[in-house]
């Protein structure tokens, strides 16, 4: 069973490599697994009562950064969501990954989750992988759907005053693209 799975993974990797070499764009639609990682930094943290609830406990955070995945390679990411600064509950998290090579994009919507803060290191992480779903896209990724899970590790700025990039890694499926 393991040998067959390894062959499938190797075949998917070869298909992905071949498609990238000939300029294919909707690579993840042909692959079993969609994997990637990204990092982003905070660009704003402001009250948004309509989206996030009453301030000062609830704030909207906006972030920008970059990443890489097995769908189309490198991408720019913008993301925003609500955070309760007392409970570290994150809600209404939305992200858009725009691929640098093609200009295609994919929209991601995440389940709500709570960060767990280690006060000794000021690192905030999720306790369990967070589920997300693909909510469409543009270009070759128009009509894309899929699902997956991600993990996040970030410095919690109020803990030590440092504003450092957050890091996310994910795995899932991207379907119906291209």
N, C-alpha and C positions, 0 to 999 in steps of 0.2 A: 504494500500500500504506500509506504514512504517513497519507494523508488518511482512509482507512478506519479505521485504528487510532485516529486523533484523534477521529473521529466516535463510535467505540465508547466511548472514554474519556469523551467529553462526554456521551453518552447514559447511561453508568453514573453519572456525576456528577449529572445531572439526576434520575435515578431515586433515587439516594441522598438528594438534597435533598428531593424530593417525599415520600419515605417518612418522613424525619425530620419534615417539616412536618405530616403527618397522623398522627404518632405510631407509625409502624412501628418494630418492635424488631429484627428479624433482618435488618437492612439488608445486611450483608456477604454473606449467602447469595445475594443478587441482584446483587452487584457482581463484576466481574472481579478487582479488586485490593483487598486489605485493607492499609491503610497506617496507621502511627501512630508516636507517640513518647511516651516517658515519662522521668521522672527519679525516683530514689529514693535514700534515705539509709540508712546502716547502722544497724540497731537492736540488733544483737548480733553478736559474733564470739567463739565459744566452741568448746572441744573437743567433738566428738561421734564417739567412736571407732567406734561401731557404723555410723554413716552414712559418715564421711569418712576413717577410718583413724587411725593413731597420731598423737597430739599430741607435741610442739608444732608439727611441720611442717604438719599437716593440721588445718584448722579449718572449722567451719560458720559461714557468714555469713547473717544474716537482714536483710532490707531492707524498707522501706515507702515508698510515694510515690504519685504520680499521673501520669496520662497522658491522651492523647486519640487516638482512631482513627476510621476510617471505618465501623466496625461500628455502634456506638451512642453515639459521642461521648466524653464525659469518663468516666474510671474511676479507681478506687483500685487500686493494685497492691501485692501482697505477694509477696516472692520469697525463696527460700533456696537455698543450694548449698554445695558444698565447695570449698575453695581450698587448694592447697599453697602456703604462703607463701614457699617457696624457689624453686619452678619457675614459680609463678603459673598453674598448671594449675587450671582451674575444671571441676568435674564435678557430676553429679546436680543440675543447676540446674532448679528448678521455680518457676513463677509462677502467680498467680491474679489476673486482672483482673476487678474487680467494678464494673459500670457504675452510675454515680451516679443516672441517671434511672430505670432499670428495676429495679435490684437483681440483674439477670442477671449471670452470671459465665462466664468461659472459663478453662480450665486449659491451661498451656503447659509443655512439657518440651523442654529444649534439648540438643543434642549437646554433648559435652565440648569445651573449647577452651582455648588458652593465651593469656594476656594478654602483651603486649609492653610493657615499661616503657621510657620515655625518661627516663633519670636526670637530665637537665638540666631538664626541665619537671615531672617526677613524674607524668606522664600515662601511664596504662596503657590500651591499646586492643587489640582483636583484629586479627590480621594479615589474615584473610579473614572474610567474612561467616559468621556461625554459623547453622547450620540448626536449626530448631525444628519441633515438631509440636503440633497441638492435640489435647489428650487429654480432650475432653468439656467439659461446662459445666452450667449450671443455668438454670432458667426457659426463655425462648425459645431459649437456646443449649444446652439439654440435647441430647446426642447430636452436638454439633458436632465436626467434624473439619477438618483442614486442615494446611497446612504453610507454611513461609516461611523467611526469613533475617533476622537482625538484626545490628546493629553496636553497639558499646559504647565509650564514652570515659569514663574516670573518673580522679580523683586517687588515687594510691596512697599512702594515709595513712602507712605506715612510711617513705616517702621524705622527707616534709616535715612530718609531724605534723598536717596539716589534714584534717578530716573534712568532705568536700564531697559534694554529690549526684553520683551516676553518671547518665549520660545514654544512653538507648537509642533507636534508631530502627529500625523494621522494615517489611517488606513481605512479603506472602504471599497465601494464599487461605484463606478461612473458608467451609466448606461444611456442608451438612446441618443448619443451624440453622433453628429456627422451624418 
